[in-house]
Amino acid sequence: MKKILIIIALLATIGYQSKAQNIQELAVKKVLDTYKASIENLNIKGIVNLFTKDSEIIESGNIEGNIATYLQNHLGPELEEFDSFKFSNYTIKVRIDGNYAFTTENYIYTIVLKDAKEIKQKGVATSVLQKTPGGWKIKTTHSSSRRTK
């Protein structure tokens, strides 16, 4: 009987840990979904709150700086030139290790410029998120893309 109780207790602990892990994964995904939705809405307002203060953005072989610098010098001005920005075929993998989450996103993005020119690229991004008192925040993200075939 004692062995059965120990097995039940272990299974309950494993189940609880698994549920807690799933809740954390969903929270991480929500941060990245919010970032993605902001880009699709061509709106950078509030994006800075998704990142740690010491964040680092790397895009297609260039270190862009922290999120404030990236928004001011790169993403913000770019979005002003777009008529639309849409993600498709989006997948994400999340691995959590303590207070850090490691993610890999795959997607296709389609941009329509204000002059109606369309750009379609296959993209990938890896990010590290840190659990903070204010929730999960993006600490670093590295993205790259290439033309779709």
Helices and strands as residue ranges (DSSP letters): H 2-40, G 47-50, E 51-59, E 62-65, H 67-70, I 71-75, H 76-80, E 82-97, E 100-113, E 118-132, E 135-147
